[in-house]
Amino acid sequence: MSDQPAPRISPDIAIAIEVDDPALADRLATLLGSVAGLRLAAPGEPAAVAIVARDHNVAASPNDFELTPRELDVLALLAEGASNKMIAKRLGISVHTAKFHVGSLLDKLDATGRTDAVAHAARRGVINL
């Protein structure tokens, strides 16, 4: 017999999903349900972790990120990974103008970079990925 302790079996971590969008809640449940060590909490069961949808009106008011139609075009191309040069070519504008629109998007969306701008826009419902 060995003096080593028996391996410790950790219980699954219960996760509650509180999201108003049923499709998103189902996708999250499917993704998280397949992760070893995690399980979805039963209704009314206390959970160690909760995923809760934010109130989009609290996160940012509509005036914080009103985008022009051209900025929406640029944002869509950013989401595809386009460079300023590619954006300019696709939209028939100068590279300088494309760079200006990208900068404007970063400011309006309070983003630290191109990828962050796309992520902020997706979270706010401005674009769908």
N, CA, C and O atoms as a GROMACS GRO file, in nm:
protein
  516
    1MET      N    1   0.082  -0.118   0.000
    1MET     CA    2   0.000   0.000   0.000
    1MET      C    3   0.087   0.125   0.000
    1MET      O    4   0.191   0.129   0.066
    2SER      N    5   0.044   0.222  -0.072
    2SER     CA    6   0.119   0.346  -0.086
    2SER      C    7   0.066   0.451   0.010
    2SER      O    8  -0.052   0.451   0.047
    3ASP      N    9   0.156   0.541   0.052
    3ASP     CA   10   0.117   0.650   0.142
    3ASP      C   11   0.070   0.773   0.065
    3ASP      O   12   0.041   0.876   0.126
    4GLN      N   13   0.063   0.763  -0.067
    4GLN     CA   14   0.019   0.876  -0.146
    4GLN      C   15  -0.132   0.895  -0.133
    4GLN      O   16  -0.208   0.797  -0.128
    5PRO      N   17  -0.175   1.022  -0.126
    5PRO     CA   18  -0.320   1.046  -0.115
    5PRO      C   19  -0.391   1.007  -0.245
    5PRO      O   20  -0.334   1.012  -0.354
    6ALA      N   21  -0.514   0.970  -0.228
    6ALA     CA   22  -0.596   0.936  -0.345
    6ALA      C   23  -0.614   1.060  -0.431
    6ALA      O   24  -0.622   1.172  -0.378
    7PRO      N   25  -0.622   1.042  -0.564
    7PRO     CA   26  -0.643   1.160  -0.649
    7PRO      C   27  -0.773   1.230  -0.613
    7PRO      O   28  -0.876   1.167  -0.587
    8ARG      N   29  -0.766   1.360  -0.612
    8ARG     CA   30  -0.881   1.441  -0.576
    8ARG      C   31  -0.970   1.460  -0.699
    8ARG      O   32  -0.922   1.504  -0.804
    9ILE      N   33  -1.095   1.429  -0.687
    9ILE     CA   34  -1.189   1.446  -0.796
    9ILE      C   35  -1.265   1.575  -0.772
    9ILE      O   36  -1.338   1.588  -0.673
   10SER      N   37  -1.247   1.669  -0.861
   10SER     CA   38  -1.315   1.797  -0.843
   10SER      C   39  -1.454   1.788  -0.907
   10SER      O   40  -1.471   1.732  -1.015
   11PRO      N   41  -1.552   1.844  -0.838
   11PRO     CA   42  -1.688   1.843  -0.895
   11PRO      C   43  -1.696   1.936  -1.014
   11PRO      O   44  -1.614   2.027  -1.030
   12ASP      N   45  -1.795   1.911  -1.097
   12ASP     CA   46  -1.818   1.999  -1.212
   12ASP      C   47  -1.857   2.138  -1.162
   12ASP      O   48  -1.918   2.154  -1.057
   13ILE      N   49  -1.820   2.237  -1.239
   13ILE     CA   50  -1.857   2.375  -1.209
   13ILE      C   51  -1.991   2.402  -1.275
   13ILE      O   52  -2.006   2.386  -1.396
   14ALA      N   53  -2.087   2.442  -1.195
   14ALA     CA   54  -2.221   2.470  -1.247
   14ALA      C   55  -2.226   2.612  -1.303
   14ALA      O   56  -2.184   2.707  -1.238
   15ILE      N   57  -2.279   2.623  -1.426
   15ILE     CA   58  -2.288   2.752  -1.494
   15ILE      C   59  -2.435   2.782  -1.525
   15ILE      O   60  -2.506   2.698  -1.580
   16ALA      N   61  -2.477   2.902  -1.490
   16ALA     CA   62  -2.612   2.947  -1.524
   16ALA      C   63  -2.603   3.042  -1.643
   16ALA      O   64  -2.513   3.125  -1.650
   17ILE      N   65  -2.696   3.029  -1.735
   17ILE     CA   66  -2.700   3.117  -1.852
   17ILE      C   67  -2.830   3.197  -1.845
   17ILE      O   68  -2.939   3.142  -1.848
   18GLU      N   69  -2.814   3.329  -1.835
   18GLU     CA   70  -2.929   3.419  -1.827
   18GLU      C   71  -2.921   3.519  -1.942
   18GLU      O   72  -2.877   3.633  -1.925
   19VAL      N   73  -2.964   3.474  -2.059
   19VAL     CA   74  -2.955   3.554  -2.180
   19VAL      C   75  -3.093   3.559  -2.243
   19VAL      O   76  -3.158   3.456  -2.262
   20ASP      N   77  -3.138   3.680  -2.277
   20ASP     CA   78  -3.272   3.697  -2.334
   20ASP      C   79  -3.287   3.637  -2.473
   20ASP      O   80  -3.397   3.595  -2.510
   21ASP      N   81  -3.179   3.633  -2.549
   21ASP     CA   82  -3.184   3.581  -2.686
   21ASP      C   83  -3.178   3.428  -2.682
   21ASP      O   84  -3.073   3.372  -2.651
   22PRO      N   85  -3.290   3.358  -2.712
   22PRO     CA   86  -3.293   3.213  -2.702
   22PRO      C   87  -3.189   3.144  -2.792
   22PRO      O   88  -3.131   3.043  -2.752
   23ALA      N   89  -3.167   3.196  -2.911
   23ALA     CA   90  -3.069   3.134  -3.001
   23ALA      C   91  -2.929   3.143  -2.942
   23ALA      O   92  -2.854   3.045  -2.947
   24LEU      N   93  -2.895   3.258  -2.887
   24LEU     CA   94  -2.763   3.275  -2.826
   24LEU      C   95  -2.751   3.186  -2.702
   24LEU      O   96  -2.646   3.125  -2.680
   25ALA      N   97  -2.856   3.179  -2.622
   25ALA     CA   98  -2.854   3.094  -2.503
   25ALA      C   99  -2.833   2.948  -2.542
   25ALA      O  100  -2.757   2.876  -2.476
   26ASP      N  101  -2.898   2.902  -2.648
   26ASP     CA  102  -2.881   2.765  -2.695
   26ASP      C  103  -2.738   2.740  -2.743
   26ASP      O  104  -2.680   2.635  -2.714
   27ARG      N  105  -2.682   2.836  -2.817
   27ARG     CA  106  -2.544   2.820  -2.866
   27ARG      C  107  -2.446   2.814  -2.750
   27ARG      O  108  -2.355   2.732  -2.750
   28LEU      N  109  -2.466   2.900  -2.651
   28LEU     CA  110  -2.379   2.898  -2.533
   28LEU      C  111  -2.392   2.766  -2.458
   28LEU      O  112  -2.293   2.708  -2.415
   29ALA      N  113  -2.515   2.720  -2.441
   29ALA     CA  114  -2.538   2.593  -2.371
   29ALA      C  115  -2.471   2.478  -2.443
   29ALA      O  116  -2.412   2.391  -2.379
   30THR      N  117  -2.478   2.476  -2.574
   30THR     CA  118  -2.415   2.371  -2.653
   30THR      C  119  -2.263   2.375  -2.638
   30THR      O  120  -2.199   2.273  -2.615
   31LEU      N  121  -2.208   2.494  -2.651
   31LEU     CA  122  -2.062   2.508  -2.640
   31LEU      C  123  -2.012   2.474  -2.500
   31LEU      O  124  -1.916   2.398  -2.486
   32LEU      N  125  -2.076   2.528  -2.398
   32LEU     CA  126  -2.029   2.507  -2.262
   32LEU      C  127  -2.061   2.367  -2.211
   32LEU      O  128  -1.989   2.313  -2.127
   33GLY      N  129  -2.169   2.309  -2.261
   33GLY     CA  130  -2.206   2.175  -2.219
   33GLY      C  131  -2.107   2.068  -2.261
   33GLY      O  132  -2.104   1.959  -2.204
   34SER      N  133  -2.027   2.099  -2.361
   34SER     CA  134  -1.930   2.001  -2.410
   34SER      C  135  -1.791   2.017  -2.348
   34SER      O  136  -1.699   1.943  -2.382
   35VAL      N  137  -1.776   2.112  -2.256
   35VAL     CA  138  -1.646   2.135  -2.192
   35VAL      C  139  -1.637   2.048  -2.066
   35VAL      O  140  -1.723   2.054  -1.979
   36ALA      N  141  -1.531   1.968  -2.060
   36ALA     CA  142  -1.510   1.881  -1.943
   36ALA      C  143  -1.496   1.968  -1.818
   36ALA      O  144  -1.426   2.069  -1.820
   37GLY      N  145  -1.561   1.928  -1.711
   37GLY     CA  146  -1.553   2.000  -1.585
   37GLY      C  147  -1.659   2.106  -1.567
   37GLY      O  148  -1.670   2.166  -1.460
   38LEU      N  149  -1.738   2.129  -1.672
   38LEU     CA  150  -1.847   2.226  -1.664
   38LEU      C  151  -1.979   2.156  -1.685
   38LEU      O  152  -1.988   2.056  -1.756
   39ARG      N  153  -2.082   2.210  -1.623
   39ARG     CA  154  -2.217   2.160  -1.649
   39ARG      C  155  -2.313   2.276  -1.631
   39ARG      O  156  -2.286   2.371  -1.557
   40LEU      N  157  -2.425   2.268  -1.700
   40LEU     CA  158  -2.525   2.373  -1.689
   40LEU      C  159  -2.606   2.352  -1.562
   40LEU      O  160  -2.649   2.241  -1.533
   41ALA      N  161  -2.626   2.459  -1.489
   41ALA     CA  162  -2.704   2.452  -1.366
   41ALA      C  163  -2.850   2.427  -1.399
   41ALA      O  164  -2.904   2.480  -1.496
   42ALA      N  165  -2.914   2.347  -1.317
   42ALA     CA  166  -3.058   2.323  -1.332
   42ALA      C  167  -3.133   2.449  -1.290
   42ALA      O  168  -3.082   2.526  -1.209
   43PRO      N  169  -3.254   2.470  -1.343
   43PRO     CA  170  -3.332   2.588  -1.302
   43PRO      C  171  -3.346   2.595  -1.150
   43PRO      O  172  -3.383   2.497  -1.086
   44GLY      N  173  -3.316   2.710  -1.093
   44GLY     CA  174  -3.326   2.731  -0.949
   44GLY      C  175  -3.204   2.685  -0.871
   44GLY      O  176  -3.192   2.714  -0.752
   45GLU      N  177  -3.114   2.613  -0.936
   45GLU     CA  178  -2.992   2.564  -0.868
   45GLU      C  179  -2.890   2.677  -0.860
   45GLU      O  180  -2.868   2.749  -0.958
   46PRO      N  181  -2.826   2.694  -0.743
   46PRO     CA  182  -2.721   2.796  -0.735
   46PRO      C  183  -2.605   2.757  -0.828
   46PRO      O  184  -2.569   2.640  -0.837
   47ALA      N  185  -2.548   2.855  -0.895
   47ALA     CA  186  -2.439   2.829  -0.988
   47ALA      C  187  -2.312   2.899  -0.941
   47ALA      O  188  -2.318   3.005  -0.878
   48ALA      N  189  -2.199   2.839  -0.971
   48ALA     CA  190  -2.071   2.899  -0.937
   48ALA      C  191  -2.040   3.016  -1.031
   48ALA      O  192  -1.973   3.112  -0.993
   49VAL      N  193  -2.091   3.006  -1.154
   49VAL     CA  194  -2.066   3.108  -1.256
   49VAL      C  195  -2.198   3.136  -1.327
   49VAL      O  196  -2.277   3.044  -1.352
   50ALA      N  197  -2.221   3.262  -1.360
   50ALA     CA  198  -2.340   3.298  -1.437
   50ALA      C  199  -2.300   3.382  -1.557
   50ALA      O  200  -2.217   3.473  -1.545
   51ILE      N  201  -2.358   3.351  -1.671
   51ILE     CA  202  -2.340   3.432  -1.791
   51ILE      C  203  -2.469   3.510  -1.807
   51ILE      O  204  -2.576   3.453  -1.827
   52VAL      N  205  -2.456   3.643  -1.798
   52VAL     CA  206  -2.573   3.729  -1.798
   52VAL      C  207  -2.558   3.830  -1.910
   52VAL      O  208  -2.454   3.893  -1.924
   53ALA      N  209  -2.664   3.846  -1.990
   53ALA     CA  210  -2.661   3.946  -2.098
   53ALA      C  211  -2.664   4.084  -2.038
   53ALA      O  212  -2.739   4.110  -1.944
   54ARG      N  213  -2.581   4.174  -2.091
   54ARG     CA  214  -2.581   4.312  -2.047
   54ARG      C  215  -2.695   4.388  -2.112
   54ARG      O  216  -2.740   4.353  -2.221
   55ASP      N  217  -2.739   4.491  -2.044
   55ASP     CA  218  -2.837   4.582  -2.102
   55ASP      C  219  -2.761   4.673  -2.197
   55ASP      O  220  -2.683   4.757  -2.153
   56HIS      N  221  -2.783   4.657  -2.329
   56HIS     CA  222  -2.708   4.734  -2.428
   56HIS      C  223  -2.729   4.884  -2.412
   56HIS      O  224  -2.642   4.963  -2.450
   57ASN      N  225  -2.843   4.926  -2.356
   57ASN     CA  226  -2.867   5.068  -2.338
   57ASN      C  227  -2.780   5.128  -2.229
   57ASN      O  228  -2.749   5.247  -2.231
   58VAL      N  229  -2.740   5.044  -2.133
   58VAL     CA  230  -2.652   5.092  -2.027
   58VAL      C  231  -2.508   5.096  -2.076
   58VAL      O  232  -2.435   5.189  -2.043
   59ALA      N  233  -2.467   4.998  -2.155
   59ALA     CA  234  -2.329   4.990  -2.202
   59ALA      C  235  -2.294   5.108  -2.291
   59ALA      O  236  -2.184   5.162  -2.283
   60ALA      N  237  -2.385   5.148  -2.375
   60ALA     CA  238  -2.359   5.261  -2.464
   60ALA      C  239  -2.491   5.315  -2.516
   60ALA      O  240  -2.578   5.239  -2.559
   61SER      N  241  -2.504   5.445  -2.512
   61SER     CA  242  -2.626   5.502  -2.568
   61SER      C  243  -2.612   5.508  -2.719
   61SER      O  244  -2.500   5.512  -2.769
   62PRO      N  245  -2.721   5.509  -2.793
   62PRO     CA  246  -2.713   5.511  -2.938
   62PRO      C  247  -2.628   5.625  -2.992
   62PRO      O  248  -2.563   5.609  -3.095
   63ASN      N  249  -2.627   5.740  -2.925
   63ASN     CA  250  -2.548   5.852  -2.973
   63ASN      C  251  -2.398   5.830  -2.959
   63ASN      O  252  -2.320   5.901  -3.022
   64ASP      N  253  -2.358   5.733  -2.878
   64ASP     CA  254  -2.216   5.706  -2.860
   64ASP      C  255  -2.153   5.643  -2.983
   64ASP      O  256  -2.032   5.650  -3.000
   65PHE      N  257  -2.232   5.582  -3.069
   65PHE     CA  258  -2.172   5.513  -3.181
   65PHE      C  259  -2.255   5.518  -3.309
   65PHE      O  260  -2.257   5.422  -3.385
   66GLU      N  261  -2.323   5.630  -3.333
   66GLU     CA  262  -2.393   5.646  -3.459
   66GLU      C  263  -2.290   5.649  -3.570
   66GLU      O  264  -2.199   5.732  -3.570
   67LEU      N  265  -2.305   5.560  -3.665
   67LEU     CA  266  -2.209   5.549  -3.773
   67LEU      C  267  -2.273   5.592  -3.904
   67LEU      O  268  -2.391   5.567  -3.929
   68THR      N  269  -2.193   5.655  -3.987
   68THR     CA  270  -2.240   5.694  -4.120
   68THR      C  271  -2.247   5.570  -4.209
   68THR      O  272  -2.186   5.469  -4.177
   69PRO      N  273  -2.321   5.577  -4.319
   69PRO     CA  274  -2.325   5.462  -4.410
   69PRO      C  275  -2.184   5.422  -4.459
   69PRO      O  276  -2.156   5.303  -4.474
   70ARG      N  277  -2.098   5.520  -4.484
   70ARG     CA  278  -1.961   5.488  -4.528
   70ARG      C  279  -1.883   5.418  -4.416
   70ARG      O  280  -1.808   5.325  -4.443
   71GLU      N  281  -1.902   5.464  -4.293
   71GLU     CA  282  -1.833   5.398  -4.181
   71GLU      C  283  -1.882   5.254  -4.165
   71GLU      O  284  -1.803   5.166  -4.131
   72LEU      N  285  -2.010   5.230  -4.190
   72LEU     CA  286  -2.060   5.093  -4.185
   72LEU      C  287  -1.996   5.008  -4.294
   72LEU      O  288  -1.966   4.890  -4.271
   73ASP      N  289  -1.976   5.066  -4.413
   73ASP     CA  290  -1.906   4.994  -4.520
   73ASP      C  291  -1.764   4.959  -4.478
   73ASP      O  292  -1.718   4.847  -4.497
   74VAL      N  293  -1.695   5.057  -4.421
   74VAL     CA  294  -1.557   5.036  -4.375
   74VAL      C  295  -1.554   4.931  -4.265
   74VAL      O  296  -1.466   4.844  -4.263
   75LEU      N  297  -1.648   4.938  -4.173
   75LEU     CA  298  -1.655   4.842  -4.063
   75LEU      C  299  -1.674   4.700  -4.115
   75LEU      O  300  -1.612   4.606  -4.065
   76ALA      N  301  -1.760   4.683  -4.215
   76ALA     CA  302  -1.782   4.551  -4.274
   76ALA      C  303  -1.653   4.497  -4.334
   76ALA      O  304  -1.623   4.378  -4.322
   77LEU      N  305  -1.577   4.584  -4.398
   77LEU     CA  306  -1.450   4.541  -4.457
   77LEU      C  307  -1.346   4.512  -4.348
   77LEU      O  308  -1.265   4.421  -4.362
   78LEU      N  309  -1.349   4.589  -4.240
   78LEU     CA  310  -1.261   4.560  -4.126
   78LEU      C  311  -1.290   4.421  -4.070
   78LEU      O  312  -1.200   4.346  -4.035
   79ALA      N  313  -1.419   4.389  -4.063
   79ALA     CA  314  -1.459   4.257  -4.011
   79ALA      C  315  -1.406   4.144  -4.099
   79ALA      O  316  -1.386   4.032  -4.052
   80GLU      N  317  -1.385   4.174  -4.228
   80GLU     CA  318  -1.328   4.075  -4.320
   80GLU      C  319  -1.175   4.072  -4.313
   80GLU      O  320  -1.111   3.989  -4.378
   81GLY      N  321  -1.116   4.164  -4.235
   81GLY     CA  322  -0.972   4.169  -4.222
   81GLY      C  323  -0.902   4.255  -4.325
   81GLY      O  324  -0.781   4.241  -4.344
   82ALA      N  325  -0.975   4.342  -4.392
   82ALA     CA  326  -0.918   4.425  -4.498
   82ALA      C  327  -0.822   4.530  -4.442
   82ALA      O  328  -0.846   4.588  -4.336
   83SER      N  329  -0.714   4.554  -4.516
   83SER     CA  330  -0.620   4.661  -4.482
   83SER      C  331  -0.677   4.794  -4.532
   83SER      O  332  -0.776   4.796  -4.605
   84ASN      N  333  -0.613   4.904  -4.492
   84ASN     CA  334  -0.658   5.036  -4.541
   84ASN      C  335  -0.651   5.041  -4.693
   84ASN      O  336  -0.739   5.097  -4.758
   85LYS      N  337  -0.546   4.984  -4.750
   85LYS     CA  338  -0.530   4.983  -4.896
   85LYS      C  339  -0.643   4.904  -4.962
   85LYS      O  340  -0.698   4.947  -5.064
   86MET      N  341  -0.678   4.789  -4.905
   86MET     CA  342  -0.787   4.708  -4.960
   86MET      C  343  -0.921   4.780  -4.946
   86MET      O  344  -1.004   4.777  -5.036
   87ILE      N  345  -0.941   4.846  -4.832
   87ILE     CA  346  -1.066   4.921  -4.810
   87ILE      C  347  -1.078   5.031  -4.914
   87ILE      O  348  -1.184   5.050  -4.974
   88ALA      N  349  -0.968   5.103  -4.935
   88ALA     CA  350  -0.969   5.212  -5.033
   88ALA      C  351  -1.004   5.161  -5.172
   88ALA      O  352  -1.086   5.220  -5.242
   89LYS      N  353  -0.942   5.052  -5.211
   89LYS     CA  354  -0.966   4.996  -5.344
   89LYS      C  355  -1.111   4.951  -5.360
   89LYS      O  356  -1.176   4.981  -5.460
   90ARG      N  357  -1.163   4.879  -5.260
   90ARG     CA  358  -1.300   4.826  -5.267
   90ARG      C  359  -1.405   4.936  -5.268
   90ARG      O  360  -1.509   4.922  -5.332
   91LEU      N  361  -1.378   5.047  -5.197
   91LEU     CA  362  -1.477   5.154  -5.186
   91LEU      C  363  -1.451   5.269  -5.284
   91LEU      O  364  -1.530   5.363  -5.291
   92GLY      N  365  -1.343   5.261  -5.357
   92GLY     CA  366  -1.312   5.366  -5.453
   92GLY      C  367  -1.276   5.498  -5.388
   92GLY      O  368  -1.312   5.605  -5.437
   93ILE      N  369  -1.205   5.490  -5.277
   93ILE     CA  370  -1.162   5.610  -5.204
   93ILE      C  371  -1.010   5.606  -5.190
   93ILE      O  372  -0.947   5.504  -5.222
   94SER      N  373  -0.951   5.714  -5.143
   94SER     CA  374  -0.806   5.715  -5.123
   94SER      C  375  -0.770   5.638  -4.995
   94SER      O  376  -0.853   5.618  -4.907
   95VAL      N  377  -0.645   5.596  -4.989
   95VAL     CA  378  -0.596   5.526  -4.869
   95VAL      C  379  -0.605   5.621  -4.750
   95VAL      O  380  -0.637   5.579  -4.639
   96HIS      N  381  -0.577   5.748  -4.772
   96HIS     CA  382  -0.586   5.848  -4.665
   96HIS      C  383  -0.729   5.855  -4.611
   96HIS      O  384  -0.750   5.859  -4.489
   97THR      N  385  -0.827   5.855  -4.700
   97THR     CA  386  -0.968   5.861  -4.658
   97THR      C  387  -1.007   5.734  -4.583
   97THR      O  388  -1.079   5.740  -4.484
   98ALA      N  389  -0.960   5.619  -4.631
   98ALA     CA  390  -0.987   5.492  -4.562
   98ALA      C  391  -0.929   5.497  -4.420
   98ALA      O  392  -0.994   5.456  -4.324
   99LYS      N  393  -0.806   5.547  -4.410
   99LYS     CA  394  -0.740   5.557  -4.279
   99LYS      C  395  -0.820   5.652  -4.188
   99LYS      O  396  -0.833   5.626  -4.068
  100PHE      N  397  -0.871   5.761  -4.244
  100PHE     CA  398  -0.953   5.855  -4.167
  100PHE      C  399  -1.078   5.785  -4.113
  100PHE      O  400  -1.112   5.801  -3.996
  101HIS      N  401  -1.147   5.708  -4.200
  101HIS     CA  402  -1.269   5.637  -4.156
  101HIS      C  403  -1.238   5.535  -4.048
  101HIS      O  404  -1.314   5.521  -3.952
  102VAL      N  405  -1.128   5.463  -4.063
  102VAL     CA  406  -1.090   5.364  -3.961
  102VAL      C  407  -1.064   5.435  -3.828
  102VAL      O  408  -1.110   5.389  -3.723
  103GLY      N  409  -0.993   5.546  -3.831
  103GLY     CA  410  -0.968   5.623  -3.709
  103GLY      C  411  -1.096   5.672  -3.644
  103GLY      O  412  -1.111   5.668  -3.522
  104SER      N  413  -1.188   5.719  -3.728
  104SER     CA  414  -1.317   5.764  -3.677
  104SER      C  415  -1.394   5.650  -3.609
  104SER      O  416  -1.455   5.669  -3.504
  105LEU      N  417  -1.389   5.533  -3.672
  105LEU     CA  418  -1.454   5.415  -3.612
  105LEU      C  419  -1.392   5.380  -3.476
  105LEU      O  420  -1.463   5.352  -3.380
  106LEU      N  421  -1.260   5.382  -3.469
  106LEU     CA  422  -1.192   5.351  -3.343
  106LEU      C  423  -1.235   5.448  -3.234
  106LEU      O  424  -1.258   5.408  -3.120
  107ASP      N  425  -1.246   5.577  -3.270
  107ASP     CA  426  -1.289   5.677  -3.172
  107ASP      C  427  -1.434   5.656  -3.130
  107ASP      O  428  -1.464   5.652  -3.010
  108LYS      N  429  -1.522   5.641  -3.228
  108LYS     CA  430  -1.666   5.627  -3.197
  108LYS      C  431  -1.696   5.501  -3.117
  108LYS      O  432  -1.784   5.502  -3.031
  109LEU      N  433  -1.624   5.393  -3.146
  109LEU     CA  434  -1.649   5.266  -3.077
  109LEU      C  435  -1.561   5.249  -2.954
  109LEU      O  436  -1.567   5.146  -2.886
  110ASP      N  437  -1.478   5.350  -2.924
  110ASP     CA  438  -1.388   5.346  -2.810
  110ASP      C  439  -1.303   5.219  -2.812
  110ASP      O  440  -1.291   5.147  -2.713
  111ALA      N  441  -1.246   5.193  -2.928
  111ALA     CA  442  -1.170   5.070  -2.950
  111ALA      C  443  -1.020   5.100  -2.951
  111ALA      O  444  -0.977   5.211  -2.983
  112THR      N  445  -0.942   4.999  -2.916
  112THR     CA  446  -0.796   5.014  -2.913
  112THR      C  447  -0.730   4.972  -3.043
  112THR      O  448  -0.611   4.997  -3.063
  113GLY      N  449  -0.805   4.909  -3.131
  113GLY     CA  450  -0.750   4.865  -3.259
  113GLY      C  451  -0.861   4.818  -3.350
  113GLY      O  452  -0.979   4.824  -3.316
  114ARG      N  453  -0.821   4.771  -3.467
  114ARG     CA  454  -0.918   4.728  -3.569
  114ARG      C  455  -1.002   4.610  -3.520
  114ARG      O  456  -1.125   4.612  -3.533
  115THR      N  457  -0.937   4.510  -3.466
  115THR     CA  458  -1.010   4.392  -3.417
  115THR      C  459  -1.102   4.429  -3.303
  115THR      O  460  -1.215   4.382  -3.296
  116ASP      N  461  -1.054   4.515  -3.215
  116ASP     CA  462  -1.135   4.561  -3.102
  116ASP      C  463  -1.257   4.638  -3.151
  116ASP      O  464  -1.365   4.626  -3.093
  117ALA      N  465  -1.240   4.716  -3.257
  117ALA     CA  466  -1.353   4.791  -3.314
  117ALA      C  467  -1.461   4.696  -3.364
  117ALA      O  468  -1.580   4.718  -3.340
  118VAL      N  469  -1.419   4.591  -3.434
  118VAL     CA  470  -1.514   4.493  -3.485
  118VAL      C  471  -1.584   4.423  -3.368
  118VAL      O  472  -1.706   4.401  -3.372
  119ALA      N  473  -1.508   4.388  -3.265
  119ALA     CA  474  -1.567   4.321  -3.148
  119ALA      C  475  -1.668   4.412  -3.077
  119ALA      O  476  -1.776   4.368  -3.041
  120HIS      N  477  -1.631   4.539  -3.058
  120HIS     CA  478  -1.723   4.634  -2.995
  120HIS      C  479  -1.851   4.649  -3.077
  120HIS      O  480  -1.961   4.648  -3.023
  121ALA      N  481  -1.835   4.662  -3.208
  121ALA     CA  482  -1.951   4.679  -3.296
  121ALA      C  483  -2.041   4.556  -3.291
  121ALA      O  484  -2.164   4.568  -3.292
  122ALA      N  485  -1.982   4.438  -3.287
  122ALA     CA  486  -2.061   4.315  -3.281
  122ALA      C  487  -2.137   4.306  -3.149
  122ALA      O  488  -2.254   4.269  -3.147
  123ARG      N  489  -2.070   4.339  -3.038
  123ARG     CA  490  -2.136   4.334  -2.907
  123ARG      C  491  -2.251   4.432  -2.899
  123ARG      O  492  -2.352   4.405  -2.833
  124ARG      N  493  -2.238   4.545  -2.967
  124ARG     CA  494  -2.342   4.649  -2.963
  124ARG      C  495  -2.449   4.628  -3.067
  124ARG      O  496  -2.544   4.705  -3.075
  125GLY      N  497  -2.436   4.523  -3.148
  125GLY     CA  498  -2.537   4.492  -3.247
  125GLY      C  499  -2.528   4.576  -3.374
  125GLY      O  500  -2.621   4.576  -3.454
  126VAL      N  501  -2.417   4.646  -3.391
  126VAL     CA  502  -2.401   4.729  -3.511
  126VAL      C  503  -2.376   4.642  -3.632
  126VAL      O  504  -2.424   4.672  -3.741
  127ILE      N  505  -2.302   4.533  -3.614
  127ILE     CA  506  -2.278   4.436  -3.721
  127ILE      C  507  -2.300   4.295  -3.667
  127ILE      O  508  -2.292   4.272  -3.547
  128ASN      N  509  -2.329   4.204  -3.756
  128ASN     CA  510  -2.343   4.063  -3.719
  128ASN      C  511  -2.227   3.987  -3.780
  128ASN      O  512  -2.198   4.000  -3.898
  129LEU      N  513  -2.163   3.908  -3.698
  129LEU     CA  514  -2.051   3.828  -3.748
  129LEU      C  515  -2.094   3.688  -3.781
  129LEU      O  516  -2.013   3.607  -3.825
   0.00000   0.00000   0.00000
